[in-house]
Amino acid sequence: MGEEPRYEVVYDPQANRRIALDGIKRNRSAWVTTWFFWSLGLSAAVGFLLYTGTFHNRSKDQPFLIGMALAIGTLLPFVYLWEYARKGIERGNAAHEGKRWICSLTPESWTFTDQDGVATSIPWRLMKIDVETPDAWFVKYGASEVLVYRQPLRDAGLEEEFRSRIKSE
């Protein structure tokens, strides 16, 4: 019996960024819905504050106040959500920077071992590709999921073998 195929994965921050941005695109409707309702609420609140702040002047600038409320109310939630997503990507990159895994394919399972020597073995029969991007697969197994980088598999000539073992089970 030959030795099981092995390959090494080094955390790739650029690939992770592309994967995260792809996830944002896949969940676009949730992001837009959040932005819409935050904008609606903030526009109303800002409009109320601007209106009550100028009420004592008996200001006739109501169209201007409505415009300001809408501008502030739509831009602030957009900027906040954009920064939230950007910082999440940066935190993910910082948490995994420099990490390496040794992965192996056996007839029964796929195993990845981290730098500390902790090995996780997932039987092929439990694995299902949930989401596919050019950089990675999100593989579900039971109630958990794992991100499988595709480039190291390609470099080792194992991408098709990996995929076929999931499909065949």
C-alpha positions, 0 to 999 in steps of 0.5 A: 500500500502506497503512502497517502497523498499529502500537501501543505496549506499556508494561510493566504490573506489575499485569498481570504479577502476574496473569499470574504468579499464573495460571501458578502456578494452571496449574502447581498440581500441581507446586507441591503436589507440591513442598510435599508432599515438602518437608513430609514430609522436614522433618516427619521431620527436625523430629520426629527433632530434637524427639524426640532433644532430649527423649529424655534427659527420658524425655518422654511428650509424643510426641503433642505432639512429632508435632504440633509436627513436622507443624506446623513441617514443613508450614508452613515449606515453604508459607511458603518457596514462597509467598515464592519465588513472590512475590519472583519476581514482584517481581524480574520487575517490577523488571527490566522496570519502565518498559520500552516496546516499539513493535509492528507487524503486517505481512502476513508477521510481527509485530515488536516493537522495544525501547527500545534499538532492537533489533527482533525479527520473528516470522513469523506462520507460526511463531507459535502461542498456547500459553497464553491469559490475559485479560491476555496470550498466551504465543506459541510460535515455534520453541523460544522464546516471547514474552508478548504483552500483549492490552490494548494490542492491544485499545486499538489495535483489533488484537486480533482481527487479531493472533489471526486472522493466527496462526490463518490461517497 
